[in-house]
């Protein structure tokens, strides 16, 4: 989680050097963090913003690049430059309609303020239920974009197994958590691509409080198994063997 000061100083550095301040809000935008853009919670004004994914409500691929009038006029300054950036599939009719419909739903159903409220409650419940497990380092997030960060187990027997798996592939532990959440709890999760020890907890914005409670109970059961049962680790060993054979 960046601090407000970090992003504000990054913006100031860009302004001072004449560099465009561009924010990738593909995952964080569209009220995922509670506001239309995550940038709105850091009091920054980017020159450009990249949006995608939730922009269509999941119906069809669609993305957008937002920019200031100054940049737009500089790029598309004349009829001759009108096609400086174009694509066969840009402004696809179905994609554009899906994007407009998604924006309407997000605004009409107030899913942003709802995400802020549910997110705070969700993180509080996760922290309470996972507080007693030493393999959980932190629960963090904004709105309904959250992460559960794990650390290697302290118990010697489990720590040795963890280190062995980690040498084969650093994502092994996270993948076992994902697999158990899906197979035993019917909940689809994902580990972060830039940190295999962080599990994403990013439910859809229309999620109910009851469904969030179900997730909290499910992840607590899986974490408890990882910290207390050899079965969790022996199954990971079986996965390693299959991976080696592949």
Secondary structure, 3 states (H helix, E strand, C coil): CCCHHHHHHHHHHHHHHCCCCEEECCCCCCCCCCCCCHHHHCCCCCCEEEECHHHHCCCCCCCEEEECHHHHHHHCCCHHHCCCCCCCCCCCHHHHHHHHHHHHHHHHCCHHHHHHHHHHHHHHHHHHHHCCCCCEEEEEEECCEEEEEECCCCCHHHHHHHHHHHHHCCCHHHHHHHHHHHHHHCCCCEEECCEEEEEEECCCCCCCHHHHHHHHHHHHHHHHHHHHCHHHHHHHHHHHHHHHHC
